[in-house]
């Protein structure tokens, strides 16, 4: 019954790409990133410092301190597991 589907050569049908601006107002067009137009890259070497508020600066400093603390705790744990640190009360 379905044998002809397995032996026939499959045909590849592809709808033409829609032209920008030709879609109705209640539809969205999904475009794969590989088929999209390439965007212009920004040269970051010509940019100046980013303006930040005091709260943003404090948050970033707190995040940096937390990251440093976690790295120090990880280093302590690794050294403790390796037996490098003195064993107090064990």
ABEGO torsion letter per residue (X at the ends): XAAAAAABBBBBBBBBBBBBGABBAABBBBBBAAABBBBBBBBAAABBBBBBBAAAAAAAAAAAAAAAAAAAAAAAAAAAAAGABBBBGX
